[in-house]
Amino acid sequence: MATETSPRPRSATPSTIVPQKRALILDDEQHIPAVSSPLNPDAATSRSRKAPAREQREKKESLKKREAKGVDTARSATPDTQTSTKKSKKIEKPPDVVRPLRYYTKPPNPSDFDPPRGPIFSPILEKANRDFNECFEQISNKKAFRYTNCIADPSFPSSRWFRQTEASPFHPRFSFQEASSHILFDSTGRSITTEKGFRMARANVAAREGRWYYECKILSGVRPPSPSPSLNKSDTTGGGHVRLGWARREANLDTPLGFDAYSYGLRDVSGQKVHMSRPKDFSPGNESFLEGDVIGLEITLPSLALHRKVVEGSYNKAVDVSDDLDPHPAAEAPDIVRDRVPIRYKGIVYFEQFEYSSTKDLEELMNPSPSAPTAATATTNAASTAPPNPNHPSVGLRTLPFSSIKVYKNGKLLGAPFADLFAFLPPASKPAAQQGARDGLDDGLLGYFPAISVFRGGAVEVNFGPDFWCPPSDLAVPTSHNGGHHSAADDDDDDEPIMDDTNASAIALAPRYPTTRKQHTQGKNSRLRGMGERYVEQIAEDIVYDLVDEVDFWVLDAGEMADVAGADEGAEAQKGRGASTTAGMVTPVGIVEQAGMLGGGGGEIKEIVQEEE
């Protein structure tokens, strides 16, 4: 039989578990060793550590002193807990809305309702069976200012009655304001020449995103070699020289195309490409561009959404793998801010704005400083000497992925001499540093403009479409012919281009192409289009910008209508002369001097004077 054993009695010996130490309190002097040791090297520092200073209360004046000073004693001395709580919280301010700066002028004159007149031409010379003229009575873009035509319109009272417009001739052409003073124009504004050294002219339409194309016909330039052995080499260049390409607004108009970082040009001699004054061979066999040749220029720019990623520093090559030319429509478009003020020049009213100017980064890239870097600036210089790329530390040196320029000669593709063009959206483009200029604003006309420079008798005619002389095979045919050389009424057959005698020599030298071209099968921006279509879009954008500014100013005025009595009187006087108050075509742009010109109290429109060169 098993015997039950009783449980062993609990031992009375103490537990072997080591008790936890009490947390060390630095302020308790008895736990701080007097001498520092390798395990506690900060003993002296800890011992000398003082207790935090006691927070002092705000000293308040007594009741008698407050009564003597005449302070209202009826208010309770007990602090308002609700007010103190509000003060302790950080008040979040609503984001600032960037909007155009306003100007205040007196009601417009009756003549301000008339469409602005075009330039006054004075014949200078005849070349290539056409007259070339010097322009008079036209304001020029100079001294860091840009000028565009405007007209008084009683439908825009909150904008002080003025809106953007165009002067004749009303089609895509060279801009009379965006040209050197030594440039000579024909009556249509599509052909230019000069008797001076290299001078440049830009078009009145810009490419901002997508694929765009225009053509140049060399009227006078490098001549084909003569079979006669008596003809020397100098006779082949007796017609002057030309350069063809694209340029930004910062490009200097008194220099050849490709002189700086703001323009990309092609020389007629050997067909070389030029950028930042560095010519390089490009044309196969170094073929020159001769008189009668038709040179086609195509530019491809990524979407403005991708462009903004580049200038904002958020572009990622691994993520942004497409040019995004045909994205889904965005719910909200970026702001186009046009600060502008009307000025008067020889009886014509213009909008004046600050022009974008060259930046130090691109000037340093073109002409690096010879100074040796120091140890303190080694890191900065290493970043600045990195080649231009979409993620460059300097915004001005960032390039646009998927961008390029292609060149065609008499309808044949020669190749793409330029790729990774410089970004142009702010802050890559900045106005001149002067009082009133604001950085970081896009006025809607930043981009790459068709540009031509001519030298001592060189002459060029441009064609913005739709009836191109030697169109590429993938050029889309627009549904309408607005913005081209011919109106829709003149084009009886869309498949048969209309040509005049001035085009005959170039067409004879160019190979024949089928008249049926590729129709619209791609997205709006991914297909190749003529710059004439872009001109129509630009006009529509300008109208929208004017309406947005008018509504924004109207909201700022709490929905109140401006005093339009003077404007109504001017409109009636203008109607009495048999003219329409809304005549003329609308266009965009602007940013204006705000310090000296943006005044209050309804001042007179400032009259300016420009010195003749």
Protein Blocks (a to p, Z undefined) as FASTA:
>chain_A
ZZddddddddfbdcfbdcddddddfklmklpcfbdcfklmmlmmmmmpccdddddddddd
dfklmmmnopafkbcfbdcfklmmmmmpccddddddddddddddddddfklmpccddddd
ddfbdcehiacdddehiacdeehiacddddddfklmmnnopacdddddddddddfklccf
kbccdfkopaccdfbdcdddddfbdcfbdcdddddddfbdcddddfbfklcfklmmmnop
addddddfklcfkbcehkammbccddfehoiaceehiacdfbghiiacdehiacdddddd
ddfklmmmmmnopacfklmmcghlaccddfbdcddddddddddeehiacdddddddddfk
lmmmmmccfbdcdfklmmmmmmmmpccdfkbfblklpccehiacdddeehiafbjfbghi
adfbdfkbccdddehiaghiaehiaccddddddeehiacdddebjbdfbdcfklccdfbf
ghiabdfklmmblklccddfklmmmmmmpccddfbdcddfbdfklpccdfklmmmmmmmm
mmmmmmmmmmmmmmmnnopacdfklmmmmmmmmmmnopafkgccddeeddddfklmmcgh
iiaddddddddZZ
